[in-house]
């Protein structure tokens, strides 16, 4: 896929979600928010009635996901959470309640209209432990090792550069952190063309990875304990699925042994006078501490 095709697809996705946000906002201004039109496989119906009832109607109406990642991420008090593609904020607000006042939830979205809607919804909900960021899920505007959990709801499949998404997710998670996302996943025997036949890219279908591709992508980024569990069918051979994985506590290797990127203990030239952090966002000391290995000198 060419750079221009990447740009065009991203713009198609952006326009679709911008239009959804505008529809909710304009509907709320006149006669109450109307849900964005989706079928039974997507949207707010996938959340429990008590969850929907506890949130601003505008947040519920803007839901376009294929699952409920907050129900599977096992969030705890005080945790820091990142929601990739946070849209109108439904998962951010639900997560904020689970992590409590000592925790924090970041919502990341590239669409101005959705960010404006999410900020308004957070104000309506009185949520003070949330922050919304503008950016793409391929280049997360957060430092390395800053969040405990990454969630997402039917957004990763929309990315035109999924290896970058997996790498960025791994980067921002602290060692021992985890992902708990809902996404669309294809049967392994479906070709890219067959996936495209089942739905357009912006509709969460055509860009989906297969089960094997998803596992391989997460493993290549460094994740372990990878689980992909289908929950319901969204098209022939296409499934909404729960995806879980963990960033290992020990992300480096034993002292004197180079890892796959040529780094040991999170640094290049470990235990020499010229050592430097593999992640430029960290100091040498921070990199070694994050790696959790024995080379701390």
C-alpha positions in Angstrom: 0.0 0.0 0.0 1.4 3.4 -1.0 1.8 6.4 1.3 -1.0 8.1 -0.6 -3.3 5.2 -0.1 -2.4 5.2 3.6 -3.2 8.9 3.8 -6.5 8.5 1.9 -7.7 5.6 4.1 -6.8 7.5 7.3 -8.8 10.5 6.0 -11.8 8.2 5.1 -11.8 6.9 8.7 -11.4 10.5 10.1 -14.3 11.8 8.1 -16.6 8.9 9.1 -15.9 9.5 12.8 -16.1 13.2 12.5 -19.5 12.9 10.9 -20.7 10.6 13.7 -19.6 13.1 16.4 -21.4 15.9 14.6 -24.6 13.8 14.3 -24.6 13.2 18.0 -23.8 16.8 18.9 -26.4 18.3 16.5 -29.1 15.8 17.7 -28.4 16.7 21.3 -28.8 20.4 20.5 -32.4 19.9 19.2 -34.1 16.9 20.6 -31.7 14.7 22.5 -28.8 12.6 21.2 -29.7 10.0 18.6 -27.4 6.9 18.4 -25.2 6.6 15.4 -26.7 4.0 13.1 -25.0 0.7 13.5 -26.1 -2.9 13.4 -26.5 -5.2 16.4 -22.8 -6.2 16.2 -21.6 -2.7 17.0 -22.5 0.2 19.3 -23.8 0.9 22.7 -26.0 -2.3 22.9 -22.8 -4.2 23.7 -22.7 -2.5 27.1 -24.8 -3.5 30.1 -27.9 -1.4 30.7 -26.6 -0.1 34.1 -23.4 1.1 32.4 -25.3 2.9 29.7 -27.6 4.4 32.3 -24.7 5.8 34.3 -23.2 7.8 31.5 -24.1 11.0 29.6 -26.5 10.1 26.8 -24.1 11.7 24.3 -21.3 9.3 25.2 -23.6 6.3 24.7 -25.0 7.6 21.4 -21.5 8.0 20.0 -20.4 4.4 20.7 -19.3 2.6 17.5 -17.2 -0.2 19.0 -17.5 -3.9 18.6 -17.3 -4.9 22.2 -16.8 -3.7 25.8 -13.1 -3.6 26.6 -13.6 -2.2 30.1 -15.4 -5.4 31.0 -12.4 -7.6 30.2 -9.4 -5.4 31.1 -9.8 -6.1 34.9 -9.0 -2.5 35.8 -8.0 -1.8 39.4 -7.9 1.1 41.8 -5.1 3.5 41.0 -4.2 2.2 37.6 -3.3 4.4 34.7 -5.1 3.5 31.5 -4.8 4.5 27.8 -7.8 4.2 25.4 -6.7 4.0 21.8 -9.3 5.8 19.6 -11.4 7.0 22.5 -14.2 8.6 20.3 -17.0 10.1 22.4 -15.4 8.8 25.6 -17.6 6.0 26.7 -14.7 3.6 27.6 -12.7 6.4 29.2 -15.5 7.4 31.5 -16.3 3.7 32.4 -12.6 3.1 33.1 -12.3 6.3 35.2 -14.9 4.9 37.6 -13.0 1.6 37.8 -9.6 3.1 38.6 -11.0 5.7 41.0 -9.6 9.0 42.0 -6.1 7.7 42.5 -6.0 6.4 38.9 -6.0 8.2 35.6 -7.4 7.5 32.1 -6.0 9.0 28.9 -8.2 9.0 25.8 -6.4 9.3 22.4 -8.2 10.3 19.2 -7.2 12.0 16.0 -10.6 13.5 15.3 -11.2 17.1 16.5 -15.0 16.6 16.6 -14.8 13.4 18.7 -12.3 15.1 21.1 -14.7 18.0 21.6 -17.6 15.6 22.2 -15.5 13.6 24.7 -14.5 16.7 26.6 -18.1 17.7 26.9 -19.1 14.2 28.0 -16.4 14.2 30.7 -17.6 17.5 32.0 -21.2 16.2 32.1 -20.1 13.1 34.0 -18.0 15.2 36.4 -14.9 13.0 35.6 -11.7 14.7 37.0 -9.3 11.8 36.5 -9.4 11.8 32.7 -7.3 13.5 30.0 -8.0 13.6 26.2 -5.1 13.8 23.8 -5.0 14.5 20.1 -2.9 12.2 18.0 -2.8 8.9 16.2 -2.5 5.4 17.6 0.6 4.9 15.5 2.5 7.7 17.4 1.1 7.9 20.9 1.9 11.3 22.6 2.9 9.8 25.9 6.4 8.9 27.4 7.5 5.2 27.6 6.5 3.1 30.6 3.7 5.4 31.7 0.5 3.3 31.7 -0.6 0.1 33.3 -3.3 -0.9 30.8 -4.1 -0.1 27.2 -7.7 -0.6 26.0 -9.3 -0.1 22.6 -12.7 -0.7 21.1 -12.7 -1.7 17.4 -10.0 0.8 16.4 -6.7 -1.1 15.9 -8.2 -2.8 12.8 -8.7 0.6 11.3 -5.0 1.5 11.4 -3.0 1.5 8.2 0.2 0.6 10.1 -0.6 -2.0 12.7 3.0 -2.9 13.5 3.5 0.7 14.6 0.4 0.5 16.8 1.7 -2.7 18.5 5.2 -1.1 19.0 3.7 2.1 20.4 1.4 0.2 22.7 4.4 -1.9 24.0 6.5 1.3 24.4 4.0 3.2 26.6 3.1 0.3 28.8 5.2 -0.2 32.0 6.9 -3.6 32.4 4.2 -6.0 33.5 1.5 -3.8 31.9 -1.2 -5.4 29.8 -3.6 -4.8 26.9 -7.3 -5.7 27.0 -8.9 -4.6 23.7 -11.9 -5.5 21.6 -11.2 -5.7 17.9 -12.4 -7.3 14.6 -10.3 -10.4 13.7 -10.6 -12.5 10.5 -10.4 -16.3 10.1 -6.9 -17.3 9.0 -8.1 -18.6 5.6 -9.6 -15.3 4.4 -7.5 -13.3 2.0 -7.2 -9.5 2.2 -9.5 -9.3 -0.8 -12.1 -11.5 0.9 -12.0 -9.3 4.0 -12.6 -6.3 1.8 -15.6 -7.9 0.2 -17.2 -8.2 3.6 -17.2 -4.5 4.4 -15.5 -1.2 3.9 -12.4 -0.1 5.7 -14.0 2.6 7.8 -16.7 0.1 8.8 -14.2 -1.9 10.8 -14.1 -4.9 8.5 -11.6 -4.6 5.6 -8.6 -3.7 7.7 -8.9 -6.6 10.1 -5.9 -8.9 10.7 -6.3 -12.6 10.8 -6.0 -14.5 14.1 -2.5 -15.7 13.1 -1.4 -12.2 11.9 -2.6 -10.6 15.1 -0.7 -13.0 17.3 2.4 -12.6 15.2 2.2 -8.8 15.3 1.9 -8.7 19.1 4.7 -11.2 19.5 7.0 -9.2 17.2 6.4 -6.1 19.3 7.5 -8.1 22.4 4.2 -9.1 24.0 3.7 -12.4 25.8 0.7 -14.3 27.2 -1.2 -13.5 24.0 -4.9 -14.6 24.0 -7.4 -13.8 21.2 -10.9 -15.0 22.0 -13.8 -14.5 19.5 -17.0 -13.3 21.1 -19.5 -12.9 18.2 -19.6 -12.9 14.4 -19.7 -9.5 12.6 -19.6 -11.0 9.1 -18.9 -14.3 7.4 -15.5 -15.4 8.8 -15.1 -12.1 10.7 -15.4 -11.9 14.5 -15.4 -9.4 17.3 -12.7 -10.7 19.6 -11.2 -10.0 23.0 -7.4 -9.6 22.8 -5.2 -9.8 25.8 -1.4 -9.7 26.1 1.3 -8.6 28.6 4.5 -6.6 28.4 7.0 -8.8 30.2 8.5 -7.5 33.4 11.9 -8.3 32.2 12.1 -6.6 28.8 15.8 -6.8 28.6 18.2 -9.8 28.7 20.8 -11.0 31.0 23.9 -8.9 31.5 26.3 -9.2 28.6 23.7 -10.7 26.2 22.3 -8.6 23.4 18.5 -8.6 22.8 16.9 -8.7 19.3 17.4 -4.9 18.9 21.0 -5.1 19.9 20.3 -3.7 23.3 20.9 -5.3 26.7 19.2 -4.2 29.9 17.4 -1.5 27.9 20.6 0.1 26.8 23.1 -0.1 24.0 26.7 -0.9 24.9 25.6 -2.1 28.3 28.1 -1.7 31.2 30.6 0.3 29.1 31.6 3.9 29.1 29.5 4.6 26.0 26.2 3.0 27.0 23.0 4.8 25.8 19.3 4.1 26.3 17.6 2.0 23.6 14.5 4.2 24.2 15.6 7.9 23.7 12.7 9.0 26.0 14.5 7.4 29.0 17.8 8.0 30.8 20.2 5.1 31.1 19.1 4.6 34.7 15.4 4.6 33.8 16.0 2.2 30.9 17.8 -0.3 33.2 15.2 0.0 35.9 12.4 -0.6 33.3 14.2 -3.6 31.9 14.3 -5.2 35.3 17.4 -7.2 34.7 20.5 -7.7 36.8 22.7 -5.1 35.1 21.9 -2.0 37.2 25.4 -0.6 37.5 
